[in-house]
Amino acid sequence: MQRTPEAQPLDGDSYDYIVVGAGSAGSVIAARLSESGRHRVLLLEAGPSDWNPWIHLPMGYSKLYSDPSVNWMYESEPEPGLNNRVLYQPRGKVLGGSSSINGMMYVRGHPKDFDGWAEAGCPGWAFEDVLPFFRKSEDNSRGENRFHGAGGPLKVSDQSFDRELPQALRAAAREAGLKDNPDFNSDVQDGFGYYQMNIHKGRRWSAAKGYLKPARSRSNLRILTGATTERILLNGTVAEGVLFRRQGKLLRVQARETIVCAGAIAAPQLLMVSGIGPADHLKATGVGVVADRASVGQNLQDHTNTQLMFRCIKPITINDIANSWVRTLGTGLQYLLTGKGYFSETGIYVGGYARSNASLDRPDMQVTMAAWSVGERTAKGAKQHPFSGFSFSPEHVCPEARGSVTLKSPDVQVAPSIRFNLFQTDYDLRAMMFGIRLIRHIVRQPAMKPYVSSELQPGPNVQSDGEMIAFIREKAGSDIHAAGSCRMGGDADSVVDPQLRVRGVRGLRVADASIMPRVVRANTHAATVMIGEKAASMILSAA
């Protein structure tokens, strides 16, 4: 085993399993592996416990967007397809990971997404294979049926349907020719409807809340926060534990198996600083090569989006609350007294899926409405306009772009180099242009006439293909759903096999969004929870 002289053993015993990262997958895996009481499990999380009150207040997620105490706040390299702009990449650094700072939307992906994984050499990952794990994770407010579970750790709930603006937008979508879809998580994704959320009784329901809180009292589960994993300890090509830093001390701990759940940016980084990755790149960065795995950090994917913003005639948007201390106070009191109102929601209610080309076998565009409009967004956040406004985002959920995560330093605490290579193909540009036109078509319908005063962004002067492409390059960006950088596959070049074991290394798995061969056509949290459930099942079956 590699030794670092100043590293001290964590304790006198080894563990059965070490889980690195307490996010959407890591929380699930630690809870499931410790459930029987037969296995000793150590969960390491670099961030703090989820005590921050903004985490639990649904509308508070905007406060977490740029809070370094719970957010890694990564940045990409300049993107050539976006006028060399740097893209901000928030990621959760807290128990629950990004499920503690995200927008709480519960959308799984199209069934054919998972069938595509199986067809690409990952048996056991087709939709009918993974559906039981989605159902196992769920406690859906609509109850149990073929597609949904009840009684699971993850609360999935309907939102209030009595908001005037979302109702008008849903009616406008019908007028625009889009079908109603009451459930994007069934076998039909096309259409327009209300999103379900990971919210329960006015509170965020993160993976930490659903999985770790009930498990914390188990004597066989140890959870350490403020613990930054610096390296996987390897004895030849056998993983025997990890090296981590906590409270200024460098510690080592052994385990029979280590499961990396650090996400699509940090997971490949940890593998590479440990000597698992492209040999030439590791040598150039000063890292000794243990396993030459050229695909580590490659195949990085993300959804893309932009925002259309509209000035609203009626004072019924979140802008109107944010810009009035009287209404803010009243809304806060409503939440404290009843647990209801705008503070118990996210402002994201309605949206849907469409196909940018009729020849496609499933939707490639997601559209999402937000009951606010903002000025320029930066890593420090954004401020609502001083008037009534709302936004509508076209999101391309099947991009051709592929990027990479590579090392800048052998020190894991130095953020890696992140490249997405967005909007460098004709299809990616034309799909986003379709999304812009679709939203304008919806907003022009009669149901929206009492609400829309004007289009603020991109504005009525942006009409031609050239003008739209210029707008996309200036304003579009990442939808913050990074995936694929530790690709699962049946081929020798994949990073992990279909059991999520790292190829060329024993005793090591990766289980998070980084293993997706192709990113799902949805927000990634739900699918990552499923990956955690399936990974835990496979690990326990092999024990």
N, C-alpha and C positions, 0 to 999 in steps of 0.2 A: 504493500500500500504506500502511496505517496505520503510523506510526512512533512509537516511544517514545524520546525523546532519549537516555536513559541506557542503552538496550539495545545490547549489542555483538553483532556477528555471531559465531555459534558457530565457524565456520571459513571458509575462503575459498571453499568449494564449496557447491553446493546438492545436495539429495538427490532421488532419484526419488520416494520415498515417506517420509512421516513417519507413524508409528503412535503414537498417544497412549494409553498404558495397556497394561501388560504382563500383563493378566489372561487369562481363559479364551479370549477371542477374540483379543486383541492379540498374545499369544504365538504363536498359530497363524499369524496374518497376517504377522507379521514374519519368522517362519521360512520360510513358503511363498514370500513375495515375494523373499526373498534366496537361495532355493534354487538357482536357475540360475546365480548369480554375475553376471548381466547388469544387475541393478538395485541402486542404492545405497539402503539402507534405514536410517532412524534410528528407534529405538524409545525412547520416553521414558516412564519410570516414576517416579512421585512418591515411592514407598517405596524401601526398601533391597533389596539382593540377598537371596535366600532362604537365608541362612546359619544362621538361628535353628534350633537342633536340635529344638525342639518341632514345627517344621513337618514334619519328616521322620518323626517318631515318630507312628504313627497315633493312639494313645491320647492324644497330646499336644495334640490339637486343642482340648481344653477350656482349655488354658493360653493359647491364642491368642484366645479369645473376647473378652477385654477387655485385650489388650496393645496400647497405643497405638503401639508401634514398628512394628507390622505391620497395624494395623487403624484404619480411619477413625473407627470408633465414633460413627456418626451417631445422632441421635435424631429421632423424629417430633414433630410438633406434637401437643398433647393430642387424643385420639381421642374424639369425642362418643359413639360407640357402645360404648366401652369405659370408661365412667365417667371420661372425660377423662384416662385414663392416657397417659403418653408411652411410645412403643415404642422400645426399643433396636434399632439397625440396624447390626450389625457388617458391615464390608466390607473386603476385603483391600487393604492398602497395602504391596505387596511384589511382587517378581517372581513371577508366577503369579496375582496378584490373589486373589480369593476362592477359587480352586482350591488355594491354599496354606494356607488357614485353615478350609476347610469340613469337613463330615462325610464326604466322599469317596464318597457314594452315587452309583452310575452308573445313572440312570434317564432315559430320553429324552423320554417323552411318548407319548400315544396317536397312532396313524397319522392319525386323523381331526382331530387338532389341526392338523397341517400341511396336510391337505386343506382345512381351514377357512381357513387363511391364503390359499391359492390362490383359493378361492371368494370371498374378501373383496377380490380385486383384485390378488393378488400371484402372477402366473404364474411357474412355475419353482420354487415353494416347496411343492408338494404332497408327500406322503410319498414317492412313488416318485422324485420329483426330488431330495429331500434324503437319501434312504437311501444312495446311493453316497458321500456325504460323511461320514455316520456310519461307514460301513464303512471308508472311507479312513483315518479317524482312529484306528481301533481296532486293538489287539493283544489279542484276547480269549483268555483262558486256555482257553476251550472250543473254540477253533478257528474256522475260517471256515465260514459257511453263508450262506443267503440274507439273513439279517438282520445278520450280524456279520462283522467283518473280522479278519484276522490280519496281523501285521507292521507295523501302523501305529504312530505315535508314542505313543498313549495306552494304557497298560496297564489292562486291565479284568479283574478276577480274582474267582473264587469265594472265599468265606471258609471258615473252619473250620466244618464242619457237626456237630461232635461235642459242642457245648455242650448241656447238659441242658435249660436253661430254654427256649432257642429251639426245641428239638425238641418240648418239651411244648406250647408255644404253637402250633406248626404243626399238631400233632395236634388241639389244641383247636379250631383254625379249621376243620379237616375235620369235627369233631363238630358244629360250629355251622352247617354247611351250605355253607361256602365251598370252592370248588374249589381244587385244587393248581395253581399256576402256576410252572413252572420258569424262565420267562423273561418278565419284564415288558416287555422290549424287542423283542418279536416283534409279530405282528399281533393278539395277545390280551393285554389288560391286566388283565382281571378275575381275581380269585383271590388266593391266599395263597402265599408262598414266601420264598426267601432272596434278599436283595439282593446284586448284584455291586458291587464297590468299585474305586476307583482306587487300589489298593494292589498293590505288587509286591515279593515277597520281604521282607515285613514293613516296607516303607517307603511313605510317601505318594508317589503318582505324579501330581504336579500338571502343569498345562499348561507351566510353566517347565521342569520336569524332562523332560517328553516332547518338547517342541518347541524350547525355547531352549538347553538344555544342548548338544545336538548341533550347534546353529547358531552358537554363540558364537565359534568360531574363524574364521568366515568374514570375509574382509577387507572385504566389501561390506555387512556388518551392524554397525552401531554401537549399543550398548545403553548408555543413560545412566540410572542410578538416582539417586534424590534430585533428580529433575528435575520440578518442578511446572509444568505448562502453564497459563499465565495467560490466554492469549487466542489465538484463531485470527487470523492476520494477513490482512486482507481488502483487496483493491484493488477498490473498488466491490463487486460481488458475485462476485468471483473470489478463492478462498482461495489464498494464495501461500506459506503457511508458518505458523509458530507463534512466539509469544513465551513463553519459559519462564524459570523461576528455578532456579538451581543454585549451591550453595555461596556464597550471598549475592550472586551476580551475575545480572543480568537479561540474557538472551541471546535472539537471534532467529535463526531458521534458515528457509531457503526450501526448497520442494519442489514438484514437479509435482502431487502429490496428497497430501492429508492425510486420514488415516483415524482417526476418534475411536472408541476402544474403552474408554471410561472407566466404563461401566456405567450402570444405570438411574437412578442419582442424580446422578453427576458428569457424564455425557454431556450431558443437557439443560442443566445448569448452565453448562458450558463454552460451549455454543452461545449461551446467553442473554447471558453476560458479553461475548461477542464481537459482539453486536448482532443475533443471529438468534433470533427468538422473538416473542411477542405484543407488538405495538408499544406499547400502553398500559402494560403491565406494565414493559417495559424503560424507557420514559420516566419512569415513576414511581420507578424504582429508580436513575435517573441514568445509564442506558446509552443510547448513541446507536443508533438503529435502522438496520441495514443491510438486513435482510430481515424483513418482517413475516410471521411464521409462527405463527399462533395456537395450533397444536397442540403446539408444543415444550413439554415438561414435563407435558402432559396425558396422560390414559389410563393413569396409573400403576396397576399391579395387583400384588397379592401373594397368595400362599396364606395361609390362616389355620390356626392350630392351638391346641390346648390339651393339657394332660397329665392323664391318669389315673394315679395312683400306687398301688402295692400293696405291702404288707408281705409279704415272702417267708418261708416257713417254713424253707427250707434256706439255709445260708450259701454260696450259689453265685453271688452277684451281685458287681458291681464295688464296691458299697458295702463288701463284706467285705474286699476287697483294700485299698481306700483307708483303711479304719479300722484296719488292722493294719500296723505297720511291718515286722513279720516277713514277712507275705505280700507286701507291696510290694517288699521287698528280694528275696525269692525270685522274684517275677515279673520284676523288673528283671534279675536274674542270668540267668534263663531266656532273656530277650530278647537279652542280650549274648552268650550262648553259642550260641544256636540261631537267633535271629531270629524266634522263635515265641512264642506265649503271648498273654496279654491285651494287652500293650503293642504287639503287632503288629496289633491289631484296633481297632475303634472302639466296641465294645459295642452296635452297631446291626446286627442280623443278619437279622431276619425282619419281614415285614409284607405288605401287599397292597393291593388296590383293590376297591372296592364302589360300588354305585349307591344313592344315598339315595332314589331313586324309580325304580320299575321301568320307567317310560316313557322314561327317559333313554337316549340312543343310545351312551353310553360311561360309564365310572366318573367320579364327581365327588368321591369320597372316597378318600384314601390313609391307611393306618394303618401306624404304625411302632413297633416295640418297642425299648426301650433297656434294657440290663441294669443300670440303676441308678435310684435315686430321689433327689431333692434337695429341700432347703428352698427358700425364696423365691429366685427368680433375679433378679438385677439386672445392670446394666452391668458390675459388678465380678465377675460370675460367680455360682456357687452351690456350696454344700457338700453332699456326700452325707449322707443321713440316717445316724445312728450305729447303724443296724441294717440287716439284709438288706432290699433293696427293688428293685423294677423299675418301669418306666413304660411306658405305651402312649399314643401320641399319635394322635388323629383329626385329619386335615389336610384341609381343604376346598380342593380344587385347581381349582375352577371358580367362583370368587366373582363375584358381581355388582358388588361394590364397585369404584369407580374413584376414583383420587385424583390428586395433582399434585405436581410439583416446581417451586417458584418461588424467585426470588431474595430474599434478605434484604439483599444488598449487591452492588455491582458488583465487589467484591473476591472472586476465586475462592477465596481461602483462608478465607472466611467460609462455613460450612456453609449450604446452602440450606434452605428451608422444605419439609418433607416431610409430606404428608397422604395417608393411605390411605382414610379414610372407611369403616372396616371395620364389619361387623355393623349395617348400617343398613337391611337389607331382610329380609323374612320368610324368603325362601329361604336366605340366608346363615346365619341363625340355625337354621332347621330342619335344614339339612344337617349342621351341627355337632352338633345334638341327636341326629340319627341316628347319627353317628359315636360319640358317647358310649354310646348304647344298644348299638351293635354290639360295641364293646369289652367292655362288661359281659357281653354274651351269650357272647362267646368265653371270657372268664375264668371264667365259671360252669360251663364244660364239665368232664366227669369228668377229662380229661387234666390239668387245672390244679389239681385238688383237693389233690394232695400239696405244692403250692407256695404257694397264696394263703392268707395268714393273715387279712388284712383290707384293705379299700379305704381308703387314706389320703386321697385327693383324687379327686373332690369329697367323697367320703364317703357312707355309706348313707342319710343324711338328705336328700340331694339327689335327688329322684325326679320331681316334677311338672315340667311345662313351665316354669312360672314360676320354680321353683327352679333348673332347668338354665340358663335365660336369665340369671338373676342370677349364676350361676357363670361363664358364658361372659363376661359383661361385666366380671367382676372378675379373671378369670385368663387368658382367651384372648388371642391376639395374632398378630403377624406370624410367618410361617414363614421369613422372610428370603429370599424368592425374588422380589424386586422386578423388574418388567419393564414394557415397553410405553410408556415415557415419550418415546420418539422413534419413534412408530408408523410402520411400513412400510405402504404401501398404493398402490393404483392411482388414488386420488382426489386431487384438488388440495389437499385439506386435510391429507393425510398429511405427516409430516416428511421421510421418505425414500421414494424410489420402489423398485420391486422389485430394482433394481441397487444399492440402499442409498445412492444419491446424494441429498444434501440438496437438497430442492426450492428453487429460487431462488438457489442458490449453486453455482458451478462449482468443480471441484477439491477437493470435500469430500464424504466419506462418513461414515456412522456404522455400526458393525458390532459389536454386542454385544446383551445381553438387552433393551436399551431398544427395539430395533426390532420386537420381537414384537407383532403386532397383538392377539393374545390370549395370555396366559401359557400355556405347555404344562402338561399335567396330570402334572407330575413335578418333581423337583429340576432346577434350570435349568442346571447346569454342562454336562451332555452336549450339550444343544441349543445352548448358546452356543459350544462348540467347533465344532459343525457349522456354525453361522453364520460362524465364522472361516474354516473350510475353504471354504465356498461363496463367501464374500466374496473371498478370495484368488484363487479360480478366476476369478471375474467380472472382477476388477481386471486379472489377467494377460491375460485374453482381450481386454480393451480396450486393452492397452498397445501 
